Structures are given as structure tokens and as C-alpha cells.
Amino acid sequence: NSGSTSAAGAEQVVGEAGTAVKEGAAGVVADAAKGVAQSAQKVAEGANKAAESQNGGAKLVID
């Protein structure tokens, strides 16, 4: 029954495509998270500089 064989093959291709899409989406999410982390770091650096100038050199330490 060649019909069921080709259907199974198509199902496998769709499954692999789905996995690739999920992995791709995970990569996009990871990149976005990285961007958010970098933005947060810049904000923290800005806060440090503002605190330094306000407190005459006292540094705000962010863990």
C-alpha cells in the first residue's frame, strides 16, 4: 500500500519541520532574552553613573 507509505513519509517531514520551527523559535526567544538582558545591563550602568555623580563617587553595586 504505497498510499500509506507516502502519508507516513509526509508526516515525518511535517514532524521534522515542526521541530525545526520550535528550535528556531527557541533561538529567537533566546536572542530576545539576550537583548533584554543587555538593555537591563545598560540601564544598570546608567543607574550606577547617576548614583556616582549624585553621591560624589559612591557607587551603587548591583548583583
Number of C-alpha atoms within 10 A of each C-alpha: 5 7 7 9 10 11 11 12 11 12 12 12 12 12 12 12 12 12 12 12 12 12 12 12 12 12 12 12 12 12 12 12 12 12 12 12 12 12 12 12 13 12 12 15 15 12 16 18 16 15 16 14 12 11 11 9 12 12 15 15 10 9 3
